[in-house]
Amino acid sequence: MNNQGIPQPGEATDPLANIWAEATPFPSIASARVMPTLPVSSAAVVPGGLLPAGDVMWRTEELLAQGLSKRCINEHLLAGVLVRVRTGIMARGSYWNALSDGDRGRARLVAYSKRTLPATADGLTFSHTSAARLHRLYLWRADQLIHVTIPYHAARGSHAADVRAHSAHILDSDRIEVGGLPVTSLDRTVLDCARTLSYRQALILLDHGLRSGADRHWLESECTRLAGVRGVAGLRRALAFADPLSESPGESLTRDVIARLKFPAPVLQFPVQTARGTYRFDFAWPELRAALEFDGKSKYFDYKPTAQVIYEEREREKLLTEQGWRIQRIGWKDLFDERGMKVRLLRLLRG
């Protein structure tokens, strides 16, 4: 991938598929866990011992206290009954293997909290992209590091290699709990992330953050208050273009491409009445009877059988075409072929 974020030959053209196609929500729970507990009957019986029932993640000392020997724990790890999530923290294999990529990212934060929070002073808060994951905000090509904010300066080597500690004082109003974990508020999370992400990464997150309830006026006032601070100029630019009507990362990136190619701004989520109900175009130029649809993976794989969804889509498109609409469909690969996108949009808008 080059420094403009454009895939090189042979690189995957749908870098978000594993993330945006998640269909199973990650359950929220209390007591510093963000994972479901299992019923007693689900305790695993394997050679070497019985895993404790009613939970899915443990510290090593918790398993030892339940009577499992170190040898037994190692046998479970070799057999896949247990999975080591991080040093000293293990999860039930059947639980871990069933998680989506996004849920595994959140479970890793839980694993970190099980080892760290009981031993640290008050004030450690999940922040930046880690907080975004816990708030379930869309992230694109973000690092997999664990980000925490602490109210003191972290000594060198005081945190694990995959942990980034940010030193700052967080107001009580900017700190909440998600599933029992201390997390920066939605507004603060969006602010912190958008200051450190690239423009397109920040745009995706801001679109979703605003759609999830982030306060645009507060974010704008923070841009004014923090004028001159590193990252604020990029935040201000992305915030000015952010739109909560974009319903997916692909739609956010499509808007950005349309704007960078200097085409007229489309109307988002434009409703059109048909004989079979109301249909919403992702992007529409109503005066030209032209529409652009972004076909993401989840659009065809969530909730209904794929063949049924495609059939219904084509039937609606036929009705819309009969009304005089010209419809162009694009996918992930088109977002990284700006020359091809320009040709497609010219043909669509010129008729």
C-alpha atoms as one frame of an Amber mdcrd trajectory, in Angstrom:
protein
   0.000   0.000   0.000   1.355   3.410  -0.889   1.309   6.483   1.352  -2.058
   7.581  -0.052  -3.652   4.404   1.296  -4.167   2.931  -2.189  -3.637  -0.852
  -2.418  -0.757  -2.110  -4.526  -1.258  -4.899  -7.106  -2.277  -8.138  -5.444
  -3.425  -6.463  -2.226  -6.904  -7.190  -0.835  -9.500  -4.751  -2.181 -11.894
  -5.039   0.754  -9.745  -4.205   3.803 -12.787  -3.692   6.009 -14.770  -6.807
   5.203 -13.913  -8.663   8.408 -14.928  -5.657  10.472 -17.993  -4.242   8.766
 -19.633  -7.611   8.178 -20.072  -8.270  11.883 -23.667  -9.271  12.492 -23.587
 -10.503  16.096 -23.611  -7.758  18.730 -21.028  -7.979  21.484 -23.048  -8.319
  24.728 -22.496  -5.770  27.455 -22.210  -7.078  31.000 -21.213  -5.833  34.391
 -18.338  -6.504  36.788 -15.475  -5.543  34.456 -16.445  -8.075  31.787 -17.640
  -7.461  28.249 -18.473 -11.044  27.468 -21.356 -13.427  28.185 -21.120 -15.941
  30.991 -21.812 -19.557  30.231 -24.319 -21.730  32.115 -23.041 -24.309  34.574
 -23.886 -27.101  32.172 -21.405 -25.674  29.656 -18.329 -26.409  31.761 -15.860
 -28.315  29.623 -14.876 -31.822  30.673 -11.578 -32.837  29.073  -8.685 -35.056
  30.031  -6.809 -33.296  32.800  -9.640 -31.575  34.631 -12.815 -29.543  34.600
 -12.876 -25.882  33.628 -14.853 -23.680  36.031 -18.446 -23.256  34.915 -20.226
 -19.970  34.448 -17.396 -17.872  33.020 -15.282 -17.621  29.886 -12.055 -15.868
  30.897  -9.709 -16.336  33.844  -6.410 -15.254  35.316  -3.968 -18.128  35.783
  -4.245 -17.867  39.570  -8.033 -18.163  39.340  -7.712 -21.493  37.537  -5.108
 -22.681  40.032  -7.424 -21.687  42.895 -10.154 -23.829  41.284  -7.882 -26.857
  41.575  -6.421 -27.041  38.073  -2.696 -27.777  38.072  -0.217 -26.007  35.806
   0.132 -29.242  33.881  -3.626 -29.439  33.425  -3.751 -25.824  32.203  -1.003
 -26.549  29.677  -2.880 -29.617  28.438  -5.988 -27.491  27.944  -3.944 -24.935
  25.988  -2.433 -27.620  23.761  -5.869 -29.132  23.143  -7.429 -25.750  22.325
  -9.846 -25.969  25.235  -8.122 -22.842  26.568  -6.674 -19.967  24.535  -4.041
 -17.621  25.947  -5.328 -14.107  25.245  -2.357 -12.364  26.875   0.210 -13.231
  29.529  -1.552 -14.690  32.532  -5.051 -14.512  30.983  -6.852 -17.406  29.304
 -10.250 -17.767  27.660 -12.469 -20.750  26.990 -11.547 -21.978  23.505 -15.101
 -22.534  22.283 -16.006 -18.997  23.323 -12.953 -17.370  21.758 -13.239 -19.226
  18.458 -16.854 -18.098  18.053 -16.002 -14.382  18.353 -15.848 -12.041  15.366
 -12.689 -10.013  14.796 -14.273  -6.959  16.388 -15.430  -8.892  19.436 -11.953
 -10.366  19.872 -10.559  -6.852  19.920 -12.945  -5.933  22.731 -12.238  -9.190
  24.554  -8.517  -8.371  24.512  -9.333  -5.161  26.365 -11.237  -7.197  28.936
  -8.229  -9.497  29.284  -5.971  -6.507  29.887  -8.378  -5.152  32.508  -8.509
  -8.458  34.382  -4.772  -8.329  34.920  -4.261  -4.569  35.228  -7.238  -2.801
  36.810  -7.203  -4.694  40.140  -3.535  -3.772  40.628  -3.532  -0.123  39.508
  -4.473   3.112  41.199  -7.738   4.810  40.318  -7.705   6.828  37.131  -6.727
   4.364  34.392  -9.243   4.798  31.578  -9.495   3.109  28.197  -9.181   5.842
  25.573  -8.499   6.626  21.916  -9.052   3.647  19.586  -9.517   1.244  22.512
 -12.411   3.379  23.749 -13.720   3.540  20.187 -13.802  -0.257  20.082 -15.723
  -0.399  23.343 -18.166   2.222  22.018 -18.417   0.095  18.847 -17.369   2.919
  16.579 -16.117   2.118  13.112 -12.340   2.043  12.797 -10.409   1.730   9.563
  -6.826   0.449   9.487  -6.352   1.461  13.104  -3.587  -0.038  15.227  -4.296
  -2.945  17.554  -2.581  -1.315  20.534  -4.310  -0.933  23.882  -4.686   2.782
  24.622  -5.191   3.974  28.192  -5.122   7.447  29.707  -3.698   7.894  33.193
  -3.533  11.018  35.395   0.242  10.776  35.869   3.381  10.376  33.784   4.058
   6.737  32.933   7.594   5.587  33.626   9.420   3.983  30.722   8.780   0.250
  30.642   5.913   0.432  33.127   3.417  -0.886  30.563   3.418  -3.865  28.220
   4.772  -3.412  24.684   1.280  -3.402  23.185   0.011  -0.699  25.553   0.171
   3.051  24.904  -0.302   5.129  28.043  -1.389   8.741  27.521  -0.859  11.154
  30.397  -3.844  13.476  30.907  -6.450  14.380  33.489  -9.906  13.180  32.504
 -12.892  15.029  33.944 -15.569  12.943  35.625 -17.969  14.078  32.893 -15.624
  12.617  30.261 -15.389   9.184  31.906 -18.076   6.508  31.852 -18.342   2.731
  32.149 -19.020   0.362  29.276 -19.622  -3.199  30.396 -18.016  -2.360  33.727
 -14.828  -0.996  32.114 -13.691   2.623  32.612 -13.887   4.321  29.223 -13.739
   7.881  27.932 -17.163   9.246  27.001 -18.375   9.087  23.421 -17.587  12.774
  22.808 -14.136  12.558  24.370 -13.394   9.339  22.478 -14.315  10.886  19.138
 -12.211  13.956  19.960  -9.124  11.945  20.980  -9.321   9.579  18.013  -9.963
  12.191  15.344  -6.914  14.160  16.527  -4.615  11.164  16.018  -6.077   9.433
  12.945  -5.572  10.288   9.286  -8.241  12.341   7.526 -10.132   9.392   6.019
  -9.852   7.360   9.219 -11.174  10.322  11.197 -14.009  10.903   8.724 -15.259
   7.330   9.088 -15.131   7.565  12.866 -16.749  11.030  12.979 -19.605   9.988
  10.692 -20.349   7.029  12.936 -19.746   8.978  16.140 -22.220  11.694  15.122
 -24.742   9.052  14.101 -24.269   7.420  17.520 -24.991  10.655  19.380 -21.713
  12.581  19.610 -22.258  16.320  20.089 -21.046  18.229  17.015 -21.320  21.609
  18.784 -19.130  20.372  21.642 -16.561  19.034  19.198 -16.534  22.357  17.327
 -16.054  24.276  20.573 -13.165  21.968  21.503 -11.556  22.697  18.118 -11.676
  26.376  19.015 -10.389  25.835  22.534  -7.534  23.613  21.359  -6.533  25.752
  18.373  -2.876  25.173  17.595  -2.705  21.844  19.407  -1.347  18.965  17.362
  -4.040  17.154  15.379  -6.766  19.775  15.810  -6.472  21.147  12.267  -7.104
  17.660  10.856  -9.995  17.165  13.261 -11.561  20.475  12.210 -11.297  19.569
   8.516 -12.836  16.115   8.965 -15.560  17.444  11.272 -16.583  20.077   8.711
 -17.251  17.302   6.165 -18.626  14.687   8.583 -22.231  13.620   8.049 -24.196
  11.235  10.283 -26.300  10.187   7.290 -23.421   8.034   6.032 -24.374   4.584
   7.270 -21.171   2.640   6.698 -17.426   3.154   6.293 -17.792   2.482   2.582
 -20.327   5.271   2.251 -18.037   7.654   4.154 -15.137   6.887   1.822 -17.400
   7.179  -1.228 -18.428  10.699  -0.145 -14.778  11.595   0.214 -13.949  10.318
  -3.282 -16.878  12.218  -4.824 -15.724  15.425  -3.144 -12.048  14.979  -4.085
 -13.039  14.384  -7.735 -14.931  17.712  -7.645 -18.354  16.283  -8.468 -21.525
  17.941  -7.133 -22.413  16.850  -3.608 -25.140  14.181  -3.653 -28.168  13.935
  -1.385 -27.621  11.148   1.136 -30.235   8.480   1.901 -32.645   9.962  -0.659
 -36.117   8.312  -0.430 -38.026   7.266  -3.549 -41.528   5.813  -3.536 -42.144
   2.664  -5.571 -45.056   0.281  -5.959 -43.317  -1.940  -3.405 -42.651   0.743
  -0.816 -40.010   3.366  -0.155 -36.466   2.814  -1.354 -33.496   4.875  -0.151
 -30.551   5.619  -2.400 -27.156   5.877  -0.698 -26.333   8.867  -2.934 -28.674
  10.686  -5.290 -28.708  13.650  -7.634 -32.525  14.010  -7.821 -32.540  16.698
 -10.513 -30.593  14.323 -12.794 -32.515  11.201 -11.741 -29.118   9.660 -11.036
 -28.152   7.507  -8.052 -25.054   5.794  -6.735 -25.234   2.690  -4.548 -22.394
   1.306  -2.454 -22.536  -2.490  -2.239 -20.758  -3.577   0.935 -20.383  -7.210
   1.942 -22.808  -6.950   4.884 -25.510  -5.575   2.591 -25.903  -9.021   1.061
 -25.001 -11.304   3.947 -26.883  -9.898   6.943 -30.310 -11.029   8.130 -31.603
 -12.737   4.956 -30.361 -15.419   2.552 -28.055 -13.843  -0.028 -30.084 -14.975
  -3.063 -33.257 -13.474  -1.608 -31.591 -10.135  -0.872 -30.115  -9.898  -4.383
 -33.479 -10.803  -5.957 -35.325  -8.139  -3.940 -32.618  -5.600  -4.788 -32.923
  -6.253  -8.506 -36.732  -6.071  -8.371 -36.598  -2.680  -6.662 -33.994  -1.489
  -9.143 -36.264  -2.488 -12.027 -39.101  -0.392 -10.587 -36.786   2.582 -10.087
 -35.401   2.274 -13.613 -38.956   2.353 -14.941 -39.363   5.673 -13.126 -36.434
   7.092 -15.067 -33.642   6.630 -12.525 -30.127   5.773 -13.688 -28.337   3.683
 -11.065 -24.621   2.982 -10.740 -23.311   0.415  -8.288 -19.807   0.426  -6.826
 -17.881  -1.749  -4.373 -14.732  -1.578  -2.274 -12.325  -2.007  -5.169 -13.775
   1.063  -6.890 -12.869   3.302  -3.947  -9.185   2.680  -4.644  -9.436   3.277
  -8.398 -10.111   7.001  -8.622  -9.618   7.124 -12.379 -12.221   4.414 -12.824
 -14.538   6.159 -10.334 -14.263   9.402 -12.290 -15.266   7.644 -15.510 -18.213
   5.946 -13.798 -19.465   9.184 -12.242 -19.106  11.133 -15.483 -21.182   8.541
 -17.318 -23.782   8.523 -14.554 -24.170  12.279 -14.201 -23.969  13.121 -17.907
 -26.498  10.458 -18.792
